[in-house]
Amino acid sequence: MGSITPKLGLLSNLVYLNLKSNQLNGSIPGELGQLKLTTLMLGDNRLSGEISQAFFRLSSQQYLSLEFNMLGKVLPSNIGELFPNLIELRLRNNKFEGSIPSSISTLTQLTHLYLNDNKFEGPRPVSL
C-alpha cells in the first residue's frame, strides 16, 4: 500500500508507466501531466478522487487504463480533443458520473473502450 509520488513527474523522458495491481491509494498526481507518456496503466488499485486537470495534458497518450479504482466525477466534455491519439481507454469499475462525452466519437484511432460499471447517466453518444 502507498500512493503515487508526484516526483514521477520529474522523469521527463518516461513514456511507459505500469503501476497496476499494487494496492495504491490516494489520488493521481497532476505532475504526471508533465510527462510524455504514451502508455499509463494504473488499473486495479485503490485510487480515488477526481482526476486533476493537469493530468489531461497527456496528449500523446495511446493506452490509458484507470479501471478498477474508485475514481470519480465527470469526464471532461472535450476528452476526445485532449487525448487525440488514444487507441485504448479503460475506465470501467470506477465512480465516474454524468454523461459520456460525445467527443469520444472523435477518437478515430480508438479500438477498445471500457466504460462499464460506473455511474454514467443519460443517452450514450450516437456514435457509440
Contacts in CASP RR format, 6 or more apart in sequence:
PFRMAT RR
TARGET T0000
AUTHOR 0000-0000-0000
METHOD contacts of the structure
MODEL  1
MGSITPKLGLLSNLVYLNLKSNQLNGSIPGELGQLKLTTLMLGDNRLSGE
ISQAFFRLSSQQYLSLEFNMLGKVLPSNIGELFPNLIELRLRNNKFEGSI
PSSISTLTQLTHLYLNDNKFEGPRPVSL
1 23 0 8 1.000
1 24 0 8 1.000
1 25 0 8 1.000
1 46 0 8 1.000
2 22 0 8 1.000
2 23 0 8 1.000
2 24 0 8 1.000
2 25 0 8 1.000
3 24 0 8 1.000
3 25 0 8 1.000
3 26 0 8 1.000
3 27 0 8 1.000
4 19 0 8 1.000
4 24 0 8 1.000
4 26 0 8 1.000
4 28 0 8 1.000
4 29 0 8 1.000
4 32 0 8 1.000
4 42 0 8 1.000
4 47 0 8 1.000
5 29 0 8 1.000
6 29 0 8 1.000
6 30 0 8 1.000
6 31 0 8 1.000
7 31 0 8 1.000
8 14 0 8 1.000
8 17 0 8 1.000
8 29 0 8 1.000
8 31 0 8 1.000
8 32 0 8 1.000
8 35 0 8 1.000
9 29 0 8 1.000
9 31 0 8 1.000
9 32 0 8 1.000
9 33 0 8 1.000
9 34 0 8 1.000
9 35 0 8 1.000
10 31 0 8 1.000
11 35 0 8 1.000
12 34 0 8 1.000
12 35 0 8 1.000
12 36 0 8 1.000
13 36 0 8 1.000
14 35 0 8 1.000
14 36 0 8 1.000
14 37 0 8 1.000
15 35 0 8 1.000
15 36 0 8 1.000
15 37 0 8 1.000
15 38 0 8 1.000
15 39 0 8 1.000
15 60 0 8 1.000
16 37 0 8 1.000
16 38 0 8 1.000
16 39 0 8 1.000
17 32 0 8 1.000
17 35 0 8 1.000
17 37 0 8 1.000
17 39 0 8 1.000
17 40 0 8 1.000
17 41 0 8 1.000
18 39 0 8 1.000
18 41 0 8 1.000
19 41 0 8 1.000
19 42 0 8 1.000
19 43 0 8 1.000
19 45 0 8 1.000
20 41 0 8 1.000
20 42 0 8 1.000
20 43 0 8 1.000
20 44 0 8 1.000
20 45 0 8 1.000
20 65 0 8 1.000
21 43 0 8 1.000
21 44 0 8 1.000
21 45 0 8 1.000
22 45 0 8 1.000
23 45 0 8 1.000
23 46 0 8 1.000
24 42 0 8 1.000
24 45 0 8 1.000
24 46 0 8 1.000
24 47 0 8 1.000
25 45 0 8 1.000
25 46 0 8 1.000
25 47 0 8 1.000
25 48 0 8 1.000
26 46 0 8 1.000
26 47 0 8 1.000
26 48 0 8 1.000
26 49 0 8 1.000
27 47 0 8 1.000
27 48 0 8 1.000
27 49 0 8 1.000
27 50 0 8 1.000
27 51 0 8 1.000
27 52 0 8 1.000
28 42 0 8 1.000
28 47 0 8 1.000
28 51 0 8 1.000
28 52 0 8 1.000
28 55 0 8 1.000
28 66 0 8 1.000
28 71 0 8 1.000
29 52 0 8 1.000
30 52 0 8 1.000
30 54 0 8 1.000
30 55 0 8 1.000
31 54 0 8 1.000
32 40 0 8 1.000
32 54 0 8 1.000
32 55 0 8 1.000
32 58 0 8 1.000
33 54 0 8 1.000
33 55 0 8 1.000
33 56 0 8 1.000
33 57 0 8 1.000
33 58 0 8 1.000
34 54 0 8 1.000
34 57 0 8 1.000
35 58 0 8 1.000
36 60 0 8 1.000
37 58 0 8 1.000
37 60 0 8 1.000
37 61 0 8 1.000
38 60 0 8 1.000
38 61 0 8 1.000
38 62 0 8 1.000
38 63 0 8 1.000
38 85 0 8 1.000
39 61 0 8 1.000
39 62 0 8 1.000
39 63 0 8 1.000
39 64 0 8 1.000
40 58 0 8 1.000
40 61 0 8 1.000
40 63 0 8 1.000
40 64 0 8 1.000
40 65 0 8 1.000
41 63 0 8 1.000
41 65 0 8 1.000
42 65 0 8 1.000
42 66 0 8 1.000
42 69 0 8 1.000
43 65 0 8 1.000
43 66 0 8 1.000
43 67 0 8 1.000
43 68 0 8 1.000
43 69 0 8 1.000
43 90 0 8 1.000
44 67 0 8 1.000
44 68 0 8 1.000
44 69 0 8 1.000
45 68 0 8 1.000
45 69 0 8 1.000
46 69 0 8 1.000
46 70 0 8 1.000
47 66 0 8 1.000
47 69 0 8 1.000
47 70 0 8 1.000
47 71 0 8 1.000
48 69 0 8 1.000
48 70 0 8 1.000
48 71 0 8 1.000
48 72 0 8 1.000
49 70 0 8 1.000
49 71 0 8 1.000
49 72 0 8 1.000
49 73 0 8 1.000
50 71 0 8 1.000
50 72 0 8 1.000
50 73 0 8 1.000
51 66 0 8 1.000
51 71 0 8 1.000
51 72 0 8 1.000
51 73 0 8 1.000
53 76 0 8 1.000
56 76 0 8 1.000
56 79 0 8 1.000
56 82 0 8 1.000
56 83 0 8 1.000
57 82 0 8 1.000
58 64 0 8 1.000
58 82 0 8 1.000
58 83 0 8 1.000
59 82 0 8 1.000
59 83 0 8 1.000
59 84 0 8 1.000
59 85 0 8 1.000
60 85 0 8 1.000
61 83 0 8 1.000
61 85 0 8 1.000
61 86 0 8 1.000
62 85 0 8 1.000
62 86 0 8 1.000
62 87 0 8 1.000
62 88 0 8 1.000
62 109 0 8 1.000
63 86 0 8 1.000
63 87 0 8 1.000
63 88 0 8 1.000
64 83 0 8 1.000
64 86 0 8 1.000
64 88 0 8 1.000
64 89 0 8 1.000
64 90 0 8 1.000
65 88 0 8 1.000
65 90 0 8 1.000
66 90 0 8 1.000
66 91 0 8 1.000
66 94 0 8 1.000
67 90 0 8 1.000
67 91 0 8 1.000
67 92 0 8 1.000
67 93 0 8 1.000
67 94 0 8 1.000
67 114 0 8 1.000
68 92 0 8 1.000
68 93 0 8 1.000
68 94 0 8 1.000
69 93 0 8 1.000
69 94 0 8 1.000
70 94 0 8 1.000
70 95 0 8 1.000
71 91 0 8 1.000
71 94 0 8 1.000
71 95 0 8 1.000
71 96 0 8 1.000
72 94 0 8 1.000
72 95 0 8 1.000
72 96 0 8 1.000
72 97 0 8 1.000
73 96 0 8 1.000
73 97 0 8 1.000
74 96 0 8 1.000
74 97 0 8 1.000
74 98 0 8 1.000
74 99 0 8 1.000
75 91 0 8 1.000
75 96 0 8 1.000
75 100 0 8 1.000
75 101 0 8 1.000
76 82 0 8 1.000
76 101 0 8 1.000
77 101 0 8 1.000
77 102 0 8 1.000
77 103 0 8 1.000
78 101 0 8 1.000
78 103 0 8 1.000
79 101 0 8 1.000
79 103 0 8 1.000
79 104 0 8 1.000
80 86 0 8 1.000
80 101 0 8 1.000
80 103 0 8 1.000
80 104 0 8 1.000
80 106 0 8 1.000
80 107 0 8 1.000
81 103 0 8 1.000
81 106 0 8 1.000
83 89 0 8 1.000
83 107 0 8 1.000
84 106 0 8 1.000
84 107 0 8 1.000
85 109 0 8 1.000
86 107 0 8 1.000
86 109 0 8 1.000
86 110 0 8 1.000
87 109 0 8 1.000
87 110 0 8 1.000
87 111 0 8 1.000
87 112 0 8 1.000
88 110 0 8 1.000
88 111 0 8 1.000
88 112 0 8 1.000
88 113 0 8 1.000
89 104 0 8 1.000
89 107 0 8 1.000
89 110 0 8 1.000
89 112 0 8 1.000
89 113 0 8 1.000
89 114 0 8 1.000
89 115 0 8 1.000
90 112 0 8 1.000
90 114 0 8 1.000
91 114 0 8 1.000
91 115 0 8 1.000
91 118 0 8 1.000
92 114 0 8 1.000
92 115 0 8 1.000
92 116 0 8 1.000
92 117 0 8 1.000
92 118 0 8 1.000
93 116 0 8 1.000
93 117 0 8 1.000
93 118 0 8 1.000
94 117 0 8 1.000
94 118 0 8 1.000
95 118 0 8 1.000
95 119 0 8 1.000
96 115 0 8 1.000
96 118 0 8 1.000
96 119 0 8 1.000
96 120 0 8 1.000
97 118 0 8 1.000
97 119 0 8 1.000
97 120 0 8 1.000
97 121 0 8 1.000
98 119 0 8 1.000
98 120 0 8 1.000
98 121 0 8 1.000
98 122 0 8 1.000
99 120 0 8 1.000
99 121 0 8 1.000
99 122 0 8 1.000
99 123 0 8 1.000
100 115 0 8 1.000
100 120 0 8 1.000
100 124 0 8 1.000
100 125 0 8 1.000
100 128 0 8 1.000
101 125 0 8 1.000
102 125 0 8 1.000
102 126 0 8 1.000
102 127 0 8 1.000
104 110 0 8 1.000
104 113 0 8 1.000
104 125 0 8 1.000
104 127 0 8 1.000
104 128 0 8 1.000
105 125 0 8 1.000
105 126 0 8 1.000
105 127 0 8 1.000
105 128 0 8 1.000
113 128 0 8 1.000
END
